[in-house]
């Protein structure tokens, strides 16, 4: 909740410092953060019930957030009469083959190589510095851990029993690592779809890979999987 509030506050501050730039208010990020806070207020019992029940609530929660985001964003743009970012949606629609556009700005983006797909030689260049190998290793390990932990969290019908058994589990994942994992996957998808956005991904790759290689938690996880875990080895 604090993360969402900080992001909203930051964007509102940007709006003020940019001499009340109304385009900031019409951004999808503000609408998304507000939608999440509303959805969290409406759905308070996501952690109750069995696996299928929890999974159903989670899917409903995601759909609720996405629908609210679009509705709030449309409402804000209608009230403030904003059309300044419409060319971006036209560009994305044309880029992914959902129909051509006659919009000048959108077509200008389509002509630019920087807004195309990420070239495959990027991976060989990242591999030459050994970054991609380290990143791939940490990404694979934490993704497997995240899937296992998520499944166990969704399966645990009794939170008390779950906490008692957590010490017996061989795989654990802290929230900060999970947050970074989600970020790096989203940045990767963004970079793959639009080459210009790789500056977000490559810098995050360095942070993510170094975190994994220097993290005692990751080495603890590897040694436990190999049945070689002791605190001295970590």
Buried (B, 14 or more C-beta within 10 A) or exposed (E): EEEBEEBBEEBEEEBEEEEEEBBBBBBBBBBBBBBBBBBBEEBEEBEEBEEEBBBEBBEEBEEBBEEBBBEBBEEBBEEEEBEEEEBBEBBBBBBEEEEEBEBEEBBEBBEEEEBBEBEEEBEEEBEEEEBBEBBBBBBEBBEBBBEBBEEBEBEBBEEEEBEEEEEEEEBBBEEEBBEBBEBBBEBBEBBBBBBBBBEBBBEBBEEBBBBBEEBEBBBBBBBBBEEEBEEEEB
